[in-house]
Amino acid sequence: MTRRADVLRPAGGLGRAALALVLALVLAQPVAARAAGDPLEDWNRRVHAANARLQAQILAPLARAYVAATPAWVRQGAGNILANLGEPLTALSSLAGGEPGQAAHAAARVGINSTLGLGGLRDRAAAMGYSRQSFTLADAACGWGVPAGPYLVLPLIGPSTLRDAAALLATSTALSQALGTEPVLAWSGGDLFLGYAAAHEDLARIEAEALDAYAVLRSAYLQRRASRCPADRLPPAAEAD
């Protein structure tokens, strides 16, 4: 079995910021992911390479320009607004996953932030004890025991699994039918870009300095999902082996 250290360069390799990203995903909650091989590896590596080129040539310059042109409080406020718009979806996904408490928490957040938080510009709910708690349709599917399926790299979006990608497609389709394609694309695209803008330097370091950036990100994603999804974890006996 390849150890995590084997896919990183020796001393002088990944910078502290990039290591922080990987460690946050992989080591913060070191849960053994259920390995199902990588039957889509050829496709995944091709898409990963295309995503890396797109990031380096287009998205990274845009992200640098955005960060340089906007103060931190503006970027934080924009992220808060987009996150607030996603809270109703979190509530619905929580209900679909049989988590009424999580749904009530999300409903409280959107109510507080849409009023006291000036339309979501400020995260007043967090200050009142309602911290942001992500829950998607993929988490609901996991809760019902739907297996993850093969690891899958999506164009633009990046690491996923067959289950998570199907849940994302179902969510996007339902939202587009309910709200229209344009507002859904604007919201999801803006949210994706803001997330990338915050992490693009770390991702660039991984691409430049990891012996196998694809393997690093695949391991990070699968272990992060395993930390949230019991169905994706190795049984205790297998993990001990």
C-alpha positions in Angstrom: 0.0 0.0 0.0 1.3 3.5 -0.9 1.8 5.7 2.1 0.7 9.3 2.0 4.3 10.4 2.4 5.2 8.5 -0.8 3.2 10.9 -3.0 4.9 14.0 -1.7 8.4 15.2 -2.4 11.0 15.0 0.3 12.3 18.0 2.4 11.7 21.3 0.5 8.6 20.0 -1.1 5.1 21.2 -0.3 4.8 24.6 1.4 3.1 25.1 4.7 -0.1 26.4 3.1 -0.4 23.4 0.8 0.4 21.0 3.6 -2.2 22.7 5.7 -4.8 22.0 3.0 -3.9 18.4 2.6 -3.6 17.9 6.4 -7.0 19.5 7.0 -8.6 17.1 4.5 -6.7 14.0 5.3 -5.3 14.1 8.8 -7.7 16.3 10.8 -10.0 13.3 11.0 -7.8 10.3 10.0 -10.6 7.9 8.9 -9.7 4.9 6.7 -11.6 5.2 3.5 -13.1 2.1 1.9 -10.9 1.4 -1.1 -12.6 0.3 -4.3 -9.7 0.6 -6.6 -9.7 3.3 -9.3 -11.5 1.8 -12.3 -11.9 5.3 -13.9 -8.3 6.3 -13.4 -7.5 6.9 -17.0 -10.5 9.3 -17.4 -9.9 10.8 -14.0 -6.3 11.7 -14.8 -7.2 13.2 -18.1 -9.8 15.4 -16.5 -7.5 16.2 -13.6 -4.8 17.4 -16.1 -7.4 19.5 -18.0 -8.6 21.0 -14.8 -5.1 21.8 -13.8 -4.4 23.6 -17.1 -7.7 25.5 -16.8 -6.8 26.6 -13.3 -3.2 27.7 -14.2 -4.1 29.5 -17.4 -7.5 31.1 -16.6 -8.9 30.6 -13.1 -5.7 31.4 -11.2 -5.1 34.8 -12.9 -8.8 35.6 -12.3 -8.5 34.6 -8.6 -5.4 36.7 -8.1 -7.1 39.7 -9.7 -10.2 39.2 -7.6 -8.2 39.0 -4.3 -6.0 42.0 -5.3 -9.0 44.1 -6.2 -11.3 43.3 -3.2 -10.7 43.7 0.6 -11.0 40.7 2.8 -14.3 41.9 4.3 -15.9 42.1 0.8 -14.8 38.6 -0.1 -16.1 37.3 3.3 -19.4 39.1 2.8 -19.8 37.7 -0.7 -19.1 34.2 0.6 -21.6 34.6 3.4 -24.3 35.7 1.0 -23.8 32.7 -1.3 -23.6 30.4 1.7 -26.9 31.8 3.0 -28.6 31.2 -0.3 -27.6 27.6 0.1 -29.1 27.1 3.5 -32.6 26.2 2.3 -31.0 23.5 0.2 -29.1 22.3 3.3 -32.5 22.1 5.1 -34.2 20.2 2.4 -31.2 17.8 2.0 -31.3 17.2 5.8 -34.9 16.3 5.7 -34.2 13.9 2.8 -31.5 12.4 4.9 -33.8 11.9 7.9 -32.1 14.6 9.9 -34.8 17.0 11.2 -32.6 18.6 13.7 -30.0 19.5 11.0 -32.9 20.9 8.9 -34.1 23.1 11.8 -30.6 24.3 12.4 -30.3 25.4 8.7 -33.7 27.0 8.7 -32.7 29.0 11.8 -29.5 30.1 10.1 -31.2 31.4 7.0 -33.9 33.2 9.1 -31.3 34.9 11.3 -28.9 35.8 8.6 -31.5 37.0 6.1 -32.8 39.5 8.7 -30.2 40.4 11.3 -27.4 39.5 9.0 -28.5 41.9 6.3 -29.5 39.4 3.7 -26.6 37.0 4.6 -23.9 39.6 4.4 -23.0 38.9 8.0 -23.1 35.5 9.7 -25.0 36.6 12.7 -26.3 33.1 13.2 -22.9 31.8 14.0 -22.4 34.4 16.7 -25.7 33.2 18.2 -24.6 29.6 18.4 -25.9 28.4 15.0 -22.6 27.6 13.2 -22.6 26.7 9.5 -23.1 22.9 9.0 -22.9 21.7 5.4 -25.3 18.9 4.4 -25.9 17.9 0.8 -28.0 15.4 -1.1 -24.9 13.3 -1.3 -24.7 13.2 2.5 -28.4 12.2 2.6 -27.7 9.4 0.1 -24.8 8.3 2.2 -27.0 8.3 5.3 -29.3 5.8 3.6 -26.4 3.5 2.8 -25.9 4.3 -0.9 -22.3 3.2 -1.7 -19.9 5.8 -3.0 -19.0 3.9 -6.2 -15.8 4.7 -8.1 -13.8 7.8 -7.5 -14.6 10.4 -10.2 -13.0 13.7 -11.2 -15.5 16.1 -12.7 -14.6 18.9 -15.2 -14.2 22.2 -13.3 -15.5 20.8 -10.1 -12.8 18.3 -9.4 -12.8 15.3 -7.0 -16.1 13.4 -6.5 -17.5 9.9 -6.5 -20.2 8.3 -8.7 -22.7 8.7 -5.8 -21.8 12.3 -5.0 -21.8 13.3 -8.7 -25.2 11.8 -9.2 -26.5 13.7 -6.2 -25.0 16.9 -7.5 -26.6 16.4 -10.9 -30.0 15.6 -9.3 -29.7 18.8 -7.1 -28.7 21.0 -10.0 -31.5 19.6 -12.2 -34.2 20.1 -9.5 -33.0 23.6 -8.7 -32.9 24.6 -12.4 -36.4 23.4 -12.9 -37.6 25.2 -9.8 -35.7 28.5 -10.1 -34.4 28.6 -13.7 -31.0 27.7 -15.2 -29.5 31.2 -15.1 -29.8 31.9 -11.3 -28.6 28.4 -10.4 -25.6 28.7 -12.7 -24.8 32.1 -11.2 -25.1 30.9 -7.6 -23.2 27.7 -8.1 -20.5 29.3 -10.4 -20.0 32.1 -7.9 -19.7 29.7 -5.0 -17.3 27.5 -6.9 -15.1 30.5 -7.9 -15.0 31.9 -4.4 -13.9 28.6 -3.0 -11.2 28.3 -5.6 -10.0 31.9 -5.0 -9.5 31.1 -1.4 -7.5 27.9 -2.1 -5.8 28.4 -5.5 -2.3 29.1 -4.2 -2.4 25.9 -2.1 -3.7 23.9 -5.0 -1.1 25.3 -7.3 1.7 24.3 -4.9 0.3 20.7 -4.7 0.2 20.5 -8.5 3.8 21.9 -8.8 5.5 20.0 -5.9 3.7 16.8 -5.3 5.1 13.7 -7.0 1.5 12.7 -7.9 -1.0 15.5 -7.3 -3.8 13.3 -8.5 -3.1 10.7 -5.8 -2.8 13.4 -3.1 -6.2 14.9 -3.9 -7.8 11.5 -4.4 -6.7 10.4 -1.0 -7.7 13.6 0.6 -11.2 13.6 -0.9 -11.9 10.0 -0.1 -10.7 10.3 3.5 -12.7 13.5 4.0 -15.8 11.8 2.7 -15.2 8.8 5.0 -15.0 11.2 7.9 -18.5 12.4 7.1 -20.0 9.2 5.7 -20.0 5.9 7.7 -20.8 3.9 4.6 -17.5 5.0 3.1 -15.4 3.8 6.0 -13.5 0.6 6.3 -14.9 -1.9 8.9 -12.8 -1.7 12.1 -11.3 -5.2 11.5 -10.2 -4.3 8.0 -8.8 -1.0 9.2 -6.8 -2.8 11.9 -5.3 -5.0 9.2 
